Amino acid sequence: MMTLFFRKVSAAAGRFFVLALVIILITGCGEAGEFSPAEGQQEQPEAVPAPPSNPSSPTTPPTSAPAGMKMGTDGQLYLSKNGLQILTTPPDSGPEEVAWRFFKLRGEQKYDEAVELLSGYIYPKYKNEPTRNVLVEVIASEFVRAADITEIAPVEGETDGAFARKVIYLEMNFQLRGTLSPESTDMRNGLNRYAVHLIQEKEGAPWKIVLLGGCPWLEK
């Protein structure tokens, strides 16, 4: 399946994924770009501005978009809302709730609690120095939108062999501490987006976040 999903990871770890002109393969929607490539950090949503409302120089869009995507009038590809259940209030159950809770706890500055929602290689990245500074960069978070996009997101290596997997699209407003430079993180004050990959290791097990990745904006 062709998609515009991608993983943001450190160059040192060799886990960057290249955004193609129109289509990107998520070969591991690793962390969504909160980490800087230079510092080997891994979690921020891609440093891409919010969808423009009035582009100054419109482009000619391709004639078709990949499944699950929609071509905007600005020539950019967006996640299509078609067939998705869009949550506009904070979820209170399921993998959506776990995905949001991770960022909610960070916004409440309960960083140790937030880390315990992680699993796999990203767990030590957030728990230990020196990359814990990425975790604590968020000092406030506000829920905007969420949707289950599992059906259009590629299967990542981190989710292989799991009993169940989910990919949750999240949009949130952040307030940042300001200790990281714009060059060292893709997180921004204001609107941010993530594709949060979660797994259940076995039936009845709690949902855990194994990957924080990037993806196109969801259409308005």
BELVEN-V622936 format. One record per helix or strand. SS is the DSSP state (a for helix, b for strand). FROM is the first residue (numbers start at 1). TO is the last residue. If there is no record, write none. Layout:
# BELVEN-V622936
<<SS FROM TO> <SS FROM TO>>
This chain:
# BELVEN-V622936
<<b 4 4> <b 6 6> <b 8 8> <b 24 24> <b 32 32> <b 69 71> <b 77 79> <b 87 87> <a 94 107> <a 111 115> <b 118 118> <a 121 127> <a 132 135> <b 138 148> <a 150 152> <a 157 159> <b 164 176> <a 182 184> <b 190 200> <b 208 214> <b 218 218>>
